[in-house]
Amino acid sequence: MFVVVGNFCIINSFCILFYSCSRLRQVQALLCEGDSVTPDGILCSLGIDSRYNEGCTELAKYLFYGLYERNQPNLEHAFDDFPEEMLDDVILLIKAECVQLYCNPLNYSYLLPYVSHWRNLQLYCMTEAEYEDEEAAEEFKISSFVTMVQDCHRIGVAYSSQGHIQKFDVFMVEKWPLIQAFALEGIGGGSFFTIKYKIVDMSEKLWQVYTRLDPVSLDHLLTEDLGIFEKQWSNFFSRIDLESHLSILDLSEAQAGEVKSRQPFVLFGKHSSSEDLENISFNFPSESHQVRNTGPQGFAARHMILQCVAPKGPLSCSRTYFFGTTHTPNKNAPTTT
């Protein structure tokens, strides 16, 4: 059985229900830790309402896998006549035992296959006729949000994405249009959101959830991450192959490697000790450490350590390579016949 949403087929309906519920439980488990800093819920607001916050988008991609991946082949023409801001008109408040979801009557049918079996789901959605009144629709969204958070004291947010790590700034959260609307008299909460509620950055804990392997992430790993990872590995050896026997001596670690958020690296010779691996700053790859000067007693290096890392996936691989023959026979050693 397949679910047809709009004019396209997304995925087997049973798979959607099973994997979406499973992923939701993984996120809810973060709210059951019971320590003093655990928030009462995790807020996820998409689109303009959170100033297109990348952390919130990443959480939505995890829960509604495929729906917010615009480069998916099965979604290529699905949203041609569907404004992006309509699909992004979503507010989620995930609690340990329930979920509160605001959406609009246009994106409701797209979200339904994912959320229909979520336990204790409370839905805030207008009818199509009601939604035609833009002012009423905006007031309904704000009042829904106020109702969602009214019994909370600490609220977690997915502030940063794995691909764009940012220092948490509660005042930037206060600038989200949805959060600013909370202070409106009459329809809002009547006070500043960040004064009434303690805001907690849940980004790092959510990243740990995202990296856990499940059938959806395994498929993504094999179809997308593995190709990028193989390209990174191949590009390194392409740079090595371009060097002649003499010019490779002048190759530096900075030239051989490339810097990304999860760090791949190349370390030559004596610069690859365990102490160097622990203390090196990968944000500043070394131009001074060259093949010619990182060997024993300042001579040419005889080996290197290479690590490649998939930029957005869990794949990583480290290998030791040797430059030609590394064993120098001792001419004074006795020979046997």
C-alpha positions as CSV (number, residue, x, y, z in Angstrom):
1,M,0.0,0.0,0.0
2,F,1.3,3.5,-0.9
3,V,0.2,6.9,0.3
4,V,-0.6,9.4,-2.5
5,V,-0.3,13.0,-1.3
6,G,-1.4,15.6,-3.8
7,N,-0.2,14.2,-7.1
8,F,2.7,12.1,-6.0
9,C,3.5,8.9,-4.2
10,I,5.8,9.4,-1.2
11,I,6.6,6.0,0.3
12,N,5.1,2.8,1.7
13,S,2.6,4.0,4.3
14,F,3.5,1.4,6.9
15,C,7.2,2.5,6.6
16,I,6.2,6.1,7.2
17,L,4.2,5.3,10.3
18,F,6.8,3.0,11.8
19,Y,9.9,5.1,11.2
20,S,8.3,8.4,12.0
21,C,6.9,7.1,15.3
22,S,10.3,5.6,16.1
23,R,12.2,8.8,15.4
24,L,9.7,10.8,17.5
25,R,10.3,8.5,20.4
26,Q,14.1,9.0,20.1
27,V,13.6,12.8,20.4
28,Q,11.1,12.4,23.3
29,A,13.6,10.2,25.2
30,L,15.8,13.4,25.6
31,L,12.9,14.8,27.7
32,C,12.9,11.9,30.1
33,E,16.4,12.3,31.5
34,G,15.0,13.9,34.7
35,D,17.9,16.3,35.5
36,S,17.5,19.9,36.5
37,V,18.2,21.2,33.0
38,T,15.9,18.9,31.0
39,P,13.3,21.1,29.3
40,D,9.5,20.5,29.4
41,G,9.4,20.4,25.6
42,I,11.3,21.0,22.4
43,L,10.1,23.8,20.1
44,C,10.5,23.5,16.4
45,S,9.2,26.4,14.2
46,L,9.9,26.4,10.5
47,G,10.2,29.1,7.8
48,I,10.0,32.8,8.4
49,D,8.5,32.3,11.9
50,S,12.0,31.2,13.1
51,R,13.9,33.3,10.6
52,Y,14.6,30.0,8.7
53,N,16.5,28.6,11.6
54,E,18.7,25.7,10.4
55,G,18.5,23.7,13.6
56,C,14.7,23.7,13.4
57,T,14.8,22.7,9.7
58,E,17.2,19.8,10.6
59,L,14.8,18.5,13.2
60,A,11.9,18.7,10.8
61,K,14.0,16.8,8.2
62,Y,14.6,14.1,10.8
63,L,11.0,13.7,11.8
64,F,9.4,14.3,8.4
65,Y,12.2,12.6,6.4
66,G,11.9,13.3,2.7
67,L,9.2,15.9,3.0
68,Y,11.6,18.8,3.6
69,E,14.4,17.4,1.3
70,R,13.6,19.4,-1.8
71,N,16.3,17.5,-3.9
72,Q,14.5,14.2,-3.5
73,P,13.6,12.6,-6.9
74,N,10.1,11.7,-5.7
75,L,9.4,15.3,-4.7
76,E,10.9,16.9,-7.8
77,H,7.6,18.3,-9.1
78,A,5.4,17.9,-6.0
79,F,5.7,21.5,-4.9
80,D,5.8,23.2,-8.2
81,D,2.5,25.0,-7.5
82,F,2.8,24.9,-3.7
83,P,4.4,28.0,-2.1
84,E,7.3,27.1,0.2
85,E,6.0,29.3,2.9
86,M,2.8,27.2,3.1
87,L,4.7,24.0,3.6
88,D,6.9,25.7,6.2
89,D,3.9,27.0,8.2
90,V,4.5,24.5,11.0
91,I,5.0,24.8,14.7
92,L,5.9,21.7,16.8
93,L,6.1,21.4,20.5
94,I,7.4,18.0,21.4
95,K,6.9,16.8,25.0
96,A,7.8,13.6,26.7
97,E,4.3,12.1,26.5
98,C,2.6,14.2,23.8
99,V,3.1,16.4,20.8
100,Q,1.3,19.6,19.9
101,L,1.3,20.5,16.2
102,Y,0.1,23.7,14.4
103,C,-0.2,23.5,10.6
104,N,-2.5,24.9,8.0
105,P,-5.2,23.2,5.9
106,L,-2.9,23.3,2.8
107,N,0.1,21.4,4.3
108,Y,-2.0,19.2,6.6
109,S,-2.4,16.4,4.0
110,Y,1.4,16.4,3.4
111,L,2.1,16.0,7.2
112,L,-0.7,13.6,7.9
113,P,1.1,10.4,6.8
114,Y,3.9,11.1,9.3
115,V,1.9,12.3,12.3
116,S,-1.4,10.2,12.1
117,H,0.0,7.6,14.6
118,W,1.9,9.9,16.9
119,R,0.8,9.2,20.4
120,N,-1.2,11.9,22.2
121,L,-1.1,14.3,19.2
122,Q,-2.9,17.6,19.7
123,L,-3.5,19.3,16.4
124,Y,-4.2,23.0,15.8
125,C,-5.5,23.5,12.2
126,M,-8.1,25.8,10.7
127,T,-10.6,24.8,7.9
128,E,-9.9,26.0,4.4
129,A,-12.7,28.5,4.6
130,E,-11.4,29.9,7.9
131,Y,-7.8,30.1,6.6
132,E,-8.8,32.4,3.7
133,D,-9.0,35.3,6.2
134,E,-5.3,36.1,6.6
135,E,-5.6,38.2,9.7
136,A,-7.7,35.5,11.4
137,A,-5.2,32.8,10.4
138,E,-2.3,34.7,11.9
139,E,-4.2,35.3,15.1
140,F,-5.1,31.6,15.3
141,K,-1.4,30.7,14.8
142,I,-0.2,33.0,17.7
143,S,-3.0,31.9,20.0
144,S,-2.3,28.3,19.2
145,F,1.4,28.8,20.1
146,V,0.5,30.5,23.4
147,T,-1.7,27.6,24.3
148,M,1.0,25.1,23.4
149,V,3.6,26.5,25.8
150,Q,1.3,27.7,28.6
151,D,2.2,24.9,31.0
152,C,6.0,24.9,30.3
153,H,8.8,26.5,32.3
154,R,11.8,25.4,30.3
155,I,11.7,25.1,26.5
156,G,14.4,23.5,24.4
157,V,15.2,24.6,20.9
158,A,17.2,23.1,18.1
159,Y,19.3,26.2,17.6
160,S,22.2,24.9,15.3
161,S,22.5,22.4,12.6
162,Q,25.4,19.9,12.3
163,G,26.5,21.6,9.1
164,H,26.5,25.2,10.6
165,I,27.4,25.2,14.3
166,Q,26.5,28.6,16.0
167,K,27.1,29.8,19.5
168,F,23.7,29.8,21.3
169,D,22.3,33.3,21.7
170,V,18.9,33.5,23.5
171,F,18.5,37.1,22.1
172,M,18.6,35.7,18.6
173,V,15.8,33.4,19.5
174,E,13.9,36.4,20.9
175,K,14.1,37.9,17.4
176,W,12.2,35.1,15.8
177,P,8.9,36.6,14.5
178,L,6.9,33.8,16.3
179,I,8.6,34.6,19.6
180,Q,8.1,38.4,19.1
181,A,4.4,37.8,18.4
182,F,4.1,36.1,21.8
183,A,4.5,39.5,23.5
184,L,1.4,41.0,21.6
185,E,-1.3,42.2,23.9
186,G,-4.7,40.5,23.5
187,I,-3.7,37.5,21.3
188,G,-0.2,36.9,22.6
189,G,1.1,36.0,26.0
190,G,1.6,39.6,27.0
191,S,5.2,39.4,28.0
192,F,8.6,38.7,26.5
193,F,9.0,35.0,25.7
194,T,12.5,34.7,26.9
195,I,11.7,36.4,30.2
196,K,8.7,34.1,30.9
197,Y,10.4,30.9,29.8
198,K,14.0,29.5,30.3
199,I,15.3,28.6,26.8
200,V,17.7,25.7,26.5
201,D,19.8,24.8,23.5
202,M,19.2,21.1,22.6
203,S,21.3,21.1,19.4
204,E,24.1,18.8,20.6
205,K,21.8,16.2,22.2
206,L,19.7,16.2,19.0
207,W,22.8,15.6,16.9
208,Q,23.5,12.4,18.8
209,V,19.9,11.3,18.0
210,Y,20.3,12.1,14.3
211,T,23.5,10.0,14.0
212,R,21.9,6.8,15.2
213,L,21.5,4.4,12.3
214,D,18.0,3.4,11.3
215,P,16.6,2.1,7.9
216,V,16.0,5.7,6.7
217,S,19.4,7.0,7.6
218,L,21.1,3.8,6.2
219,D,19.4,4.4,2.9
220,H,20.5,8.1,2.9
221,L,24.1,7.0,3.9
222,L,24.3,4.6,1.0
223,T,22.7,6.8,-1.7
224,E,24.2,10.2,-0.7
225,D,26.8,10.2,2.1
226,L,28.9,7.4,0.7
227,G,29.3,9.1,-2.7
228,I,30.5,12.3,-1.1
229,F,32.9,10.4,1.2
230,E,34.4,8.5,-1.7
231,K,34.9,11.7,-3.6
232,Q,36.7,13.3,-0.7
233,W,39.1,10.2,-0.5
234,S,39.6,10.2,-4.2
235,N,40.3,13.9,-4.4
236,F,43.2,13.5,-1.8
237,F,44.9,10.9,-3.9
238,S,44.3,12.9,-7.0
239,R,46.4,15.7,-5.4
240,I,49.1,13.3,-4.4
241,D,49.2,11.8,-7.9
242,L,49.8,15.2,-9.4
243,E,53.0,15.6,-7.5
244,S,56.3,14.4,-9.0
245,H,58.8,12.4,-7.0
246,L,60.7,15.7,-6.1
247,S,57.8,18.1,-5.7
248,I,56.0,15.9,-3.3
249,L,58.7,16.7,-0.7
250,D,57.3,20.3,-0.6
251,L,53.7,19.2,-0.1
252,S,52.3,20.5,3.2
253,E,49.6,19.0,5.3
254,A,47.4,22.1,4.6
255,Q,47.8,21.5,0.8
256,A,47.1,17.8,1.0
257,G,44.0,18.0,3.3
258,E,40.9,20.1,3.4
259,V,39.1,21.7,6.4
260,K,35.5,21.0,7.1
261,S,33.3,21.2,10.2
262,R,34.0,17.6,11.1
263,Q,37.7,17.5,10.4
264,P,39.4,15.4,7.8
265,F,43.2,15.7,8.1
266,V,46.6,14.6,6.8
267,L,49.5,14.4,9.2
268,F,53.1,13.6,8.0
269,G,55.8,11.7,9.8
270,K,56.7,12.5,13.3
271,H,53.9,15.1,13.4
272,S,51.4,12.2,13.6
273,S,52.2,11.1,17.1
274,S,49.3,10.5,19.6
275,E,50.2,13.7,21.3
276,D,49.8,15.6,18.0
277,L,46.5,13.9,17.3
278,E,45.2,15.1,20.7
279,N,46.5,18.6,20.7
280,I,46.5,19.7,17.0
281,S,44.1,22.6,16.0
282,F,42.5,21.4,12.8
283,N,41.1,24.8,12.1
284,F,44.6,25.9,11.2
285,P,46.2,23.2,9.1
286,S,50.0,23.4,9.0
287,E,51.8,24.9,6.0
288,S,55.2,24.3,7.8
289,H,54.8,20.6,8.2
290,Q,56.0,19.2,4.8
291,V,57.0,15.8,3.6
292,R,60.6,16.9,3.4
293,N,61.0,18.0,7.1
294,T,58.7,15.7,9.2
295,G,60.8,12.6,9.2
296,P,63.4,11.4,11.7
297,Q,66.0,14.0,12.5
298,G,64.4,16.5,10.2
299,F,64.7,14.3,7.0
300,A,61.8,13.4,4.7
301,A,58.8,11.7,6.2
302,R,58.3,8.0,5.6
303,H,54.6,7.8,6.4
304,M,51.4,9.8,6.8
305,I,48.1,9.4,8.5
306,L,45.0,10.3,6.4
307,Q,41.5,10.7,7.8
308,C,38.4,11.4,5.7
309,V,35.0,12.3,7.1
310,A,31.6,12.5,5.4
311,P,30.5,16.1,5.9
312,K,27.0,15.4,7.1
313,G,27.1,11.7,7.9
314,P,28.6,9.3,10.4
315,L,31.2,7.8,7.9
316,S,34.8,8.3,8.8
317,C,38.0,6.3,7.9
318,S,41.6,6.7,9.0
319,R,44.6,5.0,7.3
320,T,48.4,5.0,7.6
321,Y,50.2,5.2,4.3
322,F,54.0,4.8,3.6
323,F,56.1,6.7,1.1
324,G,57.9,3.9,-0.8
325,T,60.3,1.7,1.0
326,T,60.5,2.5,4.7
327,H,63.0,-0.1,5.9
328,T,66.7,0.8,5.7
329,P,68.9,-2.3,6.1
330,N,71.8,-2.1,8.6
331,K,74.9,-2.6,6.5
332,N,76.9,-3.6,9.6
333,A,74.5,-6.4,10.6
334,P,76.0,-9.9,10.4
335,T,74.9,-12.0,7.6
336,T,74.0,-15.7,7.6
337,T,74.7,-18.3,5.0
